[in-house]
Amino acid sequence: MKRVIVWIVLLAALVAAGIYFLPDAGVAMIEIAGWRVETTAVGLLVMALVAVIVLQVLWRLLAGVLHLPARLSRRSAKQRRRAADDKLLRAWAERQRGQSEVAQRYALAGVENGSLPPMHFQVAIDALLDGLDPSRKGAPGHHRESIRDEVGDLYETVDRRFPKFAEFLRLHIVQRLIALGEIEWAGSMLEPLIETHPRDEAILLIRAQLLEMAGDVEQLAALLPTLRRIKDKRLTGDELLRIERRVLLGRIDAAARSRDADLLSRLWAEANRSVVDSDAVTVAYAQALVRVGAANAAARVLEKRLARTLEAATLQAWAEVPHGDPAEARRRLMKVVPDDWAEPAEAADVGRPRERAAFAYAMARLALAESDPGNAQMWIGRLGPLDQDLRYLAVAARVHARLRDSSEAAVLYERALARAGLEGQVIPPEPAVADDR
């Protein structure tokens, strides 16, 4: 239509120009099939232009008729694409409402006609993985395996039809599985990416996360040199130190389970000082020493830590070490705590309440080990609110049991069980004479 208007305007301009510049133009005569037409030169020009316009209109009409089936087909395809895109949006909305099965059906229903076919598969896979969410109700075992098989089939389809999108989808599935706690499945899904992109820093960080979650400290240790070379801002110095401590803690636990005291000592001696400079690592090492039968060495390790940094967790761990000579242990402990901490019970406690409570806990356990429940009761009074720690409830219950105060002991035991989430469990009877070391 625009072209016709342009031609009409052009024709009008040419006629006006011809009349103005050629007022006395010659005569033109045309004879066709017995028909004779006489006109001026300007008229001939007008007739030629009109003929061109008519031919142009006829050609447009003919072309429109010839291309009508293709235009109808494109229009139908556009409508199908719009309907498929609407189904994808509906699938996403159903996922948000928790209707996983409905979302999966909507996502796959429009996959052949959608604007973004790979996204249909991604939403369908996400809907399937929603069935593994612990907060949802679902049948375990067979249900989980069927989900894994369906996800695998959908991924193979994407890998075959959209290979460039497949790696992104694989990484997305790995992240979803990590969030769902499916560590073994996530590891198997990540392996092909590790093989094809061995130096990709993001993939290496995900692998480190999976190894840590799986407790595979040996492979995590083998990965540490590579992690130290990574320049990704997410892997800070503190995060790398945390991973190194996780490796050391895992190796310490493995050595303790195998009761290999030599390996345990070697791990501690060879570890980086910045790695072992932590109360959690020191306590774990001391507890491992106790497990291999080196209680005296465990006490010395904790006392060395306490001499540098007086921490509640370290004091509690020291209190739970079996001390062969409680009196000697008390003497060593008094060397690493402030002098005023050993004042009588009526003395006011000023500052550091958590550490003071941990010290009182240690003294109470030592008094019980010496079969002195009266002295232990005095230290129990300095623990503060008993509900702040399960171990304080437990030692208070034992003290009252030794004092034959069964009603109070039963109340404290019940509170301890409730704090541990073991309500309804049978409370074991307290022996008349017991070694609480």
C-alpha positions in Angstrom: 0.0 0.0 0.0 2.8 2.4 0.8 4.4 1.7 -2.7 1.1 2.5 -4.4 0.8 5.8 -2.6 4.4 6.6 -3.6 3.7 5.9 -7.2 0.6 8.0 -7.2 2.4 10.9 -5.7 5.2 10.5 -8.2 2.7 10.4 -11.1 1.0 13.6 -9.9 4.4 15.3 -9.7 5.5 14.2 -13.2 2.1 15.3 -14.7 2.4 18.7 -13.0 6.0 19.1 -14.2 5.1 18.0 -17.8 2.2 20.5 -18.0 4.3 23.2 -16.6 7.5 22.7 -18.6 6.0 21.2 -21.8 2.7 23.2 -22.5 3.1 22.7 -26.3 4.3 19.1 -26.3 3.8 17.1 -29.5 1.1 14.6 -30.3 1.4 10.8 -29.7 -0.6 8.2 -31.5 -1.0 4.5 -30.5 -2.8 1.9 -32.6 -3.4 -1.6 -31.2 -5.8 -4.2 -32.7 -7.7 -1.6 -34.7 -7.9 0.8 -31.8 -6.3 4.2 -32.2 -5.5 6.5 -29.4 -4.1 10.0 -29.9 -2.8 12.0 -27.1 -0.1 14.4 -26.1 3.4 13.4 -24.9 2.3 14.2 -21.4 -0.7 12.0 -21.7 1.4 9.2 -23.0 3.6 9.6 -19.9 0.6 9.5 -17.7 -0.8 6.3 -19.4 2.6 4.6 -19.0 2.8 5.4 -15.3 -0.8 4.3 -14.8 0.0 1.0 -16.6 3.0 0.4 -14.4 0.9 1.0 -11.2 -1.8 -1.3 -12.4 0.8 -4.0 -13.2 2.4 -3.5 -9.7 -1.0 -3.9 -8.0 -1.8 -7.1 -10.0 1.6 -8.6 -9.2 1.1 -7.9 -5.5 -2.3 -9.5 -5.6 -0.9 -12.6 -7.4 2.0 -12.9 -5.0 -0.3 -12.6 -2.0 -2.5 -15.5 -3.3 0.6 -17.6 -4.0 2.1 -17.1 -0.6 -1.2 -17.4 1.3 -0.5 -21.1 2.5 2.9 -20.2 3.8 1.5 -17.2 5.7 -1.2 -19.3 7.2 1.4 -21.9 8.2 3.6 -19.2 9.9 0.6 -17.8 11.7 -0.3 -21.3 13.0 3.3 -21.9 14.1 3.3 -18.6 15.9 0.1 -19.5 17.7 1.5 -22.9 18.7 4.7 -21.2 20.0 2.7 -18.7 22.1 0.7 -21.6 23.5 3.8 -23.5 24.3 5.4 -20.5 26.0 2.2 -20.1 28.1 2.5 -23.7 29.2 6.1 -23.1 30.3 5.0 -20.2 32.4 2.2 -22.3 33.8 4.7 -25.0 34.7 6.9 -22.5 36.5 3.9 -21.3 38.4 2.8 -24.8 39.4 6.3 -25.5 40.7 6.0 -22.5 43.0 2.7 -23.8 44.2 4.2 -27.2 45.0 2.4 -29.1 42.3 5.5 -30.9 40.9 3.7 -33.5 38.8 1.4 -30.9 37.2 4.4 -28.7 36.5 6.3 -31.5 34.8 3.3 -32.3 32.5 2.9 -28.6 31.5 6.6 -28.2 30.8 6.9 -31.3 28.6 3.6 -30.6 26.8 4.9 -27.7 24.8 8.6 -28.7 24.3 8.3 -29.2 20.6 6.8 -25.8 19.8 8.3 -23.5 22.5 10.5 -20.5 21.9 13.1 -22.0 24.3 12.8 -25.8 24.1 15.8 -26.5 26.5 14.1 -24.4 29.2 11.1 -26.8 29.1 13.4 -29.7 30.0 15.0 -27.7 32.8 11.7 -26.9 34.4 10.6 -30.5 34.0 13.8 -31.7 35.7 13.4 -29.2 38.5 9.9 -30.4 39.0 11.1 -34.0 39.3 13.9 -33.0 41.8 11.3 -31.2 43.9 10.1 -34.7 44.8 13.3 -35.3 46.6 12.8 -32.3 48.9 12.9 -33.6 52.5 10.1 -31.2 53.4 7.8 -32.9 50.9 6.0 -36.2 51.5 7.1 -39.0 49.1 7.8 -42.6 49.1 11.5 -43.3 49.6 13.5 -46.0 47.8 11.7 -46.9 44.6 10.3 -43.3 44.3 13.8 -41.9 44.5 15.2 -44.3 42.0 12.4 -43.6 39.6 13.1 -39.9 39.8 16.8 -40.5 39.1 15.9 -42.6 36.1 13.5 -40.0 34.7 16.0 -37.1 35.3 18.6 -39.2 33.5 16.4 -39.8 30.5 15.5 -36.1 30.2 19.1 -35.1 30.4 20.1 -37.5 27.7 17.4 -36.0 25.4 18.8 -32.5 26.1 22.4 -33.7 25.5 21.4 -35.2 22.2 19.2 -32.3 20.9 20.8 -29.3 22.6 24.5 -30.1 23.3 25.5 -26.5 23.9 22.9 -26.2 26.6 23.6 -29.6 28.1 26.7 -28.6 30.2 24.8 -25.7 31.7 21.9 -28.0 32.6 24.3 -30.6 34.1 25.8 -27.9 36.4 22.4 -26.7 37.3 21.4 -30.3 38.3 24.5 -30.7 40.4 23.7 -27.5 42.3 20.1 -28.7 42.9 21.4 -32.1 44.1 23.8 -30.5 46.5 21.0 -28.4 48.0 18.9 -31.6 48.4 21.8 -33.5 50.0 22.1 -36.0 47.2 25.9 -36.0 47.4 26.7 -39.3 45.6 24.4 -38.5 42.7 25.8 -34.9 42.5 29.3 -36.3 42.4 28.5 -38.7 39.5 26.8 -35.8 37.6 29.9 -33.6 38.1 32.5 -36.1 37.0 32.0 -35.5 33.2 32.4 -31.7 33.8 35.6 -32.4 35.7 37.0 -34.4 32.8 36.1 -31.8 30.1 37.0 -28.8 32.2 39.8 -29.8 34.6 40.9 -26.3 35.3 37.6 -24.5 35.6 37.7 -22.8 39.0 34.0 -22.9 39.6 33.8 -26.6 38.9 36.8 -27.2 41.2 35.1 -25.3 44.0 32.0 -27.4 43.6 34.1 -30.6 43.6 35.8 -29.4 46.9 32.4 -28.8 48.4 31.2 -32.3 47.4 34.3 -34.0 48.8 33.9 -32.1 52.0 30.2 -33.0 52.3 31.0 -36.7 51.5 33.7 -36.8 54.1 36.4 -37.9 51.6 39.3 -36.1 53.3 42.0 -37.9 51.3 40.7 -36.7 47.9 40.1 -33.3 49.4 43.7 -33.2 50.6 44.9 -34.2 47.1 42.8 -31.3 45.8 44.3 -28.7 48.2 47.4 -27.8 46.1 45.1 -26.9 43.2 42.8 -25.0 45.5 45.7 -22.9 46.7 46.3 -21.7 43.1 42.7 -20.7 42.5 42.2 -16.9 42.3 38.4 -17.0 42.6 37.3 -14.4 45.1 34.9 -16.8 46.8 37.9 -18.9 48.0 39.2 -16.5 50.6 42.2 -17.2 52.8 39.9 -18.0 55.7 37.8 -20.4 53.6 41.0 -22.2 52.5 42.1 -22.5 56.1 38.8 -23.9 57.0 39.1 -26.6 54.3 42.6 -27.5 55.5 41.3 -27.8 59.1 38.5 -30.0 57.8 41.1 -32.3 56.2 43.2 -32.5 59.4 40.1 -33.2 61.5 39.1 -36.0 59.1 42.5 -37.6 59.2 42.7 -37.3 63.0 39.3 -39.1 63.3 40.5 -41.8 60.9 43.7 -42.3 62.9 41.6 -42.5 66.1 39.3 -45.1 64.7 42.2 -47.3 63.6 43.8 -46.6 67.1 47.0 -45.6 65.4 48.7 -43.4 68.0 51.9 -42.9 65.9 49.9 -41.6 62.9 48.0 -39.4 65.2 51.1 -37.8 66.7 52.7 -37.5 63.2 49.6 -35.7 61.9 49.8 -33.2 64.7 53.5 -32.6 64.4 53.4 -32.1 60.6 50.3 -29.9 60.5 50.6 -26.2 59.6 50.6 -24.2 62.8 47.9 -21.9 61.5 45.7 -24.9 60.9 46.1 -26.4 64.4 45.8 -23.0 66.1 42.1 -23.5 66.8 40.2 -24.7 69.9 38.1 -27.1 67.8 41.2 -28.7 66.3 42.9 -28.9 69.6 39.9 -30.5 71.3 39.4 -33.0 68.5 43.1 -34.0 68.7 42.8 -34.4 72.5 39.7 -36.5 72.2 41.4 -38.7 69.6 44.3 -39.2 72.1 41.8 -40.3 74.7 40.3 -42.8 72.2 43.7 -44.4 71.6 44.4 -44.6 75.3 46.7 -41.6 75.8 44.6 -39.6 78.3 47.6 -38.0 80.0 48.9 -36.7 76.6 45.4 -35.3 75.8 45.4 -33.4 79.1 48.8 -31.9 78.4 47.8 -30.8 75.0 44.7 -29.1 76.3 46.6 -27.5 79.2 49.1 -26.1 76.8 46.3 -24.5 74.8 44.7 -23.2 78.0 48.0 -21.6 79.0 47.8 -19.5 75.8 44.1 -19.0 75.5 41.5 -19.6 78.2 38.4 -20.9 76.3 35.2 -22.5 77.6 35.3 -25.3 75.0 38.8 -26.3 75.9 38.1 -26.2 79.6 35.1 -28.5 79.0 37.1 -30.9 77.0 39.8 -31.0 79.7 37.2 -31.7 82.3 36.0 -34.8 80.3 39.5 -36.3 80.0 39.9 -39.3 82.4 42.4 -38.0 84.9 44.2 -40.8 86.7 45.2 -38.5 89.6 42.4 -35.9 90.2 44.4 -34.0 92.8 47.4 -33.6 90.5 45.1 -32.6 87.6 43.5 -29.9 89.8 46.9 -28.6 90.7 47.8 -28.3 87.0 44.5 -26.6 86.2 44.9 -24.0 88.9 48.2 -22.9 87.1 46.4 -21.9 83.9 43.3 -20.1 85.4 43.2 -16.7 87.3 43.8 -17.0 91.0 40.4 -15.5 92.0 38.5 -18.3 90.1 39.2 -20.6 93.1 37.6 -18.3 95.7 34.7 -19.7 97.8 31.3 -20.1 96.3 30.0 -16.9 97.9 32.6 -14.7 96.1 31.1 -12.7 93.3 32.0 -13.7 89.8 33.1 -10.8 87.6 33.4 -11.2 83.9 33.9 -14.2 81.5 30.9 -16.2 82.7 31.2 -18.9 80.1 34.8 -19.6 81.0 34.0 -19.5 84.7 31.2 -21.9 84.3 33.4 -24.3 82.3 36.0 -24.1 85.1 33.3 -24.9 87.7 32.2 -27.9 85.6 35.8 -29.2 85.5 36.1 -28.8 89.3 32.8 -30.6 89.9 33.9 -33.5 87.8 37.2 -33.7 89.6 35.3 -33.7 93.0 33.1 -36.5 91.7 36.2 -38.5 90.7 37.5 -38.1 94.2 34.1 -39.2 95.6 33.4 -35.8 97.2 29.8 -35.0 96.1 29.6 -32.2 98.7 32.4 -30.3 97.1 31.0 -31.1 93.7 27.7 -29.6 94.8 29.4 -26.3 95.7 30.9 -26.1 92.3 27.6 -27.0 90.6 26.2 -23.8 92.3 28.7 -21.8 90.3 27.7 -23.2 86.9 25.0 -20.5 86.4 21.8 -21.4 84.4 22.1 -25.2 83.9 20.0 -25.1 80.7 22.9 -23.3 78.9 24.7 -26.6 78.3 23.6 -30.3 78.3 26.8 -31.4 80.0 26.1 -29.1 83.0 22.6 -30.7 83.4 24.2 -34.1 83.3 26.9 -33.5 85.9 24.4 -31.7 88.2 22.1 -34.8 88.0 25.0 -37.1 88.9 25.9 -34.9 91.8 22.4 -35.1 93.2 22.3 -38.8 92.6 25.4 -39.2 94.7 23.8 -37.1 97.4 20.8 -39.4 97.4 18.6 -36.6 96.2 16.7 -38.8 93.8 13.8 -36.4 93.1 16.1 -33.6 92.0 18.4 -36.0 90.1 15.3 -37.3 88.2 14.2 -33.8 87.3 17.7 -32.9 86.1 17.9 -36.1 84.1 14.5 -35.4 82.5 15.7 -31.9 81.5 18.9 -33.3 80.1 17.0 -35.9 78.0 14.6 -33.2 76.8 17.5 -31.0 75.9 19.1 -33.9 73.9 15.8 -34.6 72.2 15.5 -38.0 73.9 12.2 -37.5 75.8 10.7 -40.8 77.0 14.0 -42.7 77.2 14.6 -44.9 80.3 17.0 -43.2 82.7 19.7 -45.6 83.8 20.0 -46.0 87.6 22.9 -44.3 89.3 25.2 -46.8 91.0 25.9 -46.3 94.7 29.6 -45.8 94.0 30.7 -44.8 90.5 33.8 -43.5 89.0 32.8 -40.4 87.0 36.1 -39.8 85.5 
